[in-house]
Amino acid sequence: MKLAIGSDHVGFELKPIIIDYVKELGHEIEDFGPNSSERTDYPQYGKKVAEEVASGNFDGGILICGTGVGISIAANKVKGIRAVVCSEPYSAKLSKEHNNTNIVAFGSRVVGSELAKMIVKEWLDATFEGGRHAKRVEMIQQIES
């Protein structure tokens, strides 16, 4: 997979750990910032990663802020994005299988690096099941229109 990643200043220290891990798993990943731990605003990075995913330039995205909540809310404002914030791997897996999420988010103040890796792995390994879930994803897309 080709992935986009972004964070705010709070998620900045966890981001390179996740980038290295994603590369170890054999995926491509591009960092959309920030490039330092200087205070910044998460909506700009959530939006940028979401736009890149929605445009089809990337297969999915990873977002990190303090809780994962704010940055995922920002990403979900972009049409075509189904971002999920997760603090454990099971929800990450089911979010892809049932909701066809295209961005996973988590909080560096909520999960440590090893749990973050587990969340990312489960999300990356999962596949959308379609079937009865496809109708529901279509209903979500209709809400956007």
Long-range contacts (C-beta under 8 A, 24 or more apart in sequence): 1-27, 1-28, 1-59, 1-60, 1-124, 2-27, 2-28, 2-29, 2-30, 2-57, 2-58, 2-59, 3-27, 3-28, 3-29, 3-30, 3-58, 3-59, 3-60, 3-61, 3-62, 4-29, 4-30, 4-32, 4-48, 4-49, 4-52, 4-53, 4-57, 4-58, 4-60, 4-61, 4-62, 5-29, 5-30, 5-31, 5-32, 5-49, 5-61, 5-62, 5-63, 5-64, 6-31, 6-32, 6-33, 6-34, 6-45, 6-46, 6-48, 6-49, 6-61, 6-62, 6-63, 6-64, 6-71, 7-33, 7-34, 7-42, 7-45, 7-63, 7-64, 7-65, 7-71, 7-108, 8-34, 8-40, 8-41, 8-42, 8-45, 8-64, 8-65, 8-66, 8-70, 8-71, 9-34, 9-36, 9-37, 9-38, 9-39, 9-40, 10-64, 10-65, 10-66, 10-107, 10-108, 10-109, 11-63, 11-64, 11-65, 11-66, 11-71, 11-107, 11-108, 12-36, 12-37, 13-37, 13-108, 14-64, 14-108, 14-113, 14-116, 15-64, 17-113, 17-116, 17-117, 18-62, 18-64, 18-113, 18-116, 18-117, 18-120, 21-117, 21-120, 22-62, 22-120, 22-124, 25-121, 25-124, 27-124, 29-62, 30-58, 42-70, 42-71, 42-74, 43-70, 43-71, 43-74, 45-71, 45-74, 46-70, 46-71, 46-72, 46-73, 46-74, 46-75, 46-83, 46-105, 47-74, 47-75, 47-77, 47-78, 49-75, 49-103, 50-74, 50-75, 50-76, 50-77, 50-78, 50-81, 50-83, 50-103, 51-78, 53-80, 53-81, 53-102, 53-103, 54-78, 54-79, 54-80, 54-81, 59-102, 60-102, 60-103, 60-104, 60-123, 60-124, 61-102, 61-103, 61-104, 62-103, 62-104, 62-105, 62-120, 63-103, 63-104, 63-105, 64-105, 64-106, 64-107, 64-108, 64-116, 65-105, 65-107, 65-108, 66-107, 66-108, 66-109, 66-110, 67-107, 67-109, 67-110, 68-105, 68-106, 68-107, 68-110, 69-105, 69-107, 71-105, 72-103, 72-105, 75-103, 75-105, 79-144, 80-141, 80-144, 82-137, 82-140, 86-119, 86-123, 87-111, 87-115, 87-119, 88-115, 88-119, 89-115, 89-118, 89-119, 89-121, 89-122, 89-123, 90-122, 92-119, 92-120, 92-122, 92-123, 92-126, 93-122, 93-123, 93-125, 93-126, 94-126, 95-123, 95-126, 96-123, 96-126, 96-127, 96-128, 97-126, 97-127, 97-128, 97-129, 97-133, 98-129, 98-133, 98-136, 99-133, 99-136, 99-137, 99-140, 100-128, 100-133, 100-137
